């Protein structure tokens, strides 16, 4: 069964912080705005936090070999897909017919066979097979060119190394190493990906363990410049996967997941601003039930001290149900807490996640997220604040991690039902952890709103500004 990234999206969000009864904290600036403007700007930031922190439950519950390592590449970006490409390349190498007697004439690492194939879709594959008589290793090098217009790839080269033995044919035939370099068309947001796998611990001709590295280079001008993955996985399902993210401003973030053979594990993440996230999990995929804990520890000087989260998970009849609770500790000594129920259900070609929540102060709402297998994701929902403002929100999430959000704020639900105009309209574009920017219109005045990864925001009317805390 598919694991659901949108379930985590809400578990790792500040969703239940929406519209607390106390107003945002004025952190400076000479712009005078009504509290409702600052509060509704914060709503946009907080609901985006849902999207920018999604994916964790997917990571902790899925087979780590099946997790997509590059958003936008689809199912071909998992470690299992990379492993399959290595094995397929080795099988292709075995099937190539050549005169084994010619091997006696080789010296060192020599090309013994080569060719070029044109596929039905117009792609051209050029390949060569090498045998090193001194080591008994056979290599196949392959380059694929002339990709169809609808595909993002422009160039794909791979190399697979196999043990053929000395003399040739007396070796194990095991695949030992695989390397691939993929170059993408200029219209695609990824520039290139380089991947490498080393196999070990063979049993019955199959590798029981592997180590892998993968580096993704993004197009110049993007906030995220480069991402690296390092993985070490074993036959019993245990292993470690680590990711590093490098950004254009010189900052970086990291995350490491450790999986145990009994389907439990732990994780730790360090965000760009120094916030540390750590936790434990028990996967649902082995017995249908699981658990999750997390501690988000903010740097000194933040108005948030820490957030503690825990969840129980049940998978039954293809529906994942999550009972979630969290406590928010503010540096002022105040504590807030909340509970919610999240259900995730598969549909044809994707999943639907429904979150129904209510705050102690009476704020409540329902959010529905639709995530499709083709990588498209959208969100729609309604939310009623503690003071009865009624909010309709819609968002689209894109394969590069960015998103666009629109929401309308009405005086109350009756005003919406009467067909009245919203008192606030907002449009924001987000780039993930780096924050975002957009506009918010109230009483005929359009304000520019910007966010950063620390949870602070700035509202400007073009001449004056006001800086606020966006968690409150």
Number of C-alpha atoms within 10 A of each C-alpha: 9 15 22 25 23 29 26 21 24 27 28 22 18 21 21 26 20 25 28 20 15 10 16 20 16 12 12 11 14 11 15 12 15 9 14 17 17 24 24 24 28 26 24 27 27 22 20 29 23 21 27 22 19 20 21 20 22 21 20 28 25 19 17 24 18 17 20 19 22 20 14 20 17 14 17 16 18 18 25 17 16 22 20 13 17 24 17 13 21 23 13 11 20 15 9 11 8 13 8 10 8 10 18 10 9 15 12 12 17 16 17 18 16 15 11 13 12 13 9 7 9 12 14 16 17 16 19 17 22 20 26 21 21 13 14 19 21 26 24 23 19 20 18 20 16 14 17 12 9 6 10 18 22 17 16 19 18 21 21 25 25 22 21 23 19 14 13 18 12 11 14 12 18 19 27 19 20 25 20 21 17 19 17 19 16 12 9 15 18 26 19 21 21 18 20 21 23 18 18 16 12 15 8 7 11 13 18 16 18 20 19 21 19 23 20 19 18 20 17 12 9 13 16 23 20 21 21 19 20 18 21 17 20 18 13 12 17 18 21 20 21 18 19 17 18 18 16 13 9 8 13 19 19 18 18 18 22 21 24 15 12 12 20 19 21 19 20 18 20 18 18 19 16 16 17 19 19 17 18 19 23 23 26 23 18 11 12 14 17 20 19 22 18 21 18 21 18 20 15 11 8 15 18 22 19 21 20 17 21 19 19 17 20 20 19 12 8 13 14 21 20 24 16 20 18 22 16 20 18 17 15 9 9 10 13 16 16 17 18 19 15 21 20 24 19 19 11 7 9 17 20 20 24 21 19 16 19 18 20 14 12 16 22 20 19 14 20 19 22 20 22 16 12 13 15 14 21 18 19 17 18 18 24 22 24 18 14 16 20 23 24 19 19 18 22 18 20 16 16 18 15 18 21 18 22 19 22 21 25 22 17 18 16 12 15 18 9 8 9 12 13 20 18 22 19 22 19 22 20 24 19 21 24 16 21 22 19 20 19 25 18 17 8 8 10 16 21 20 26 21 25 17 15 19 19 18 24 22 26 21 18 10 7 11 19 19 22 24 22 26 23 19
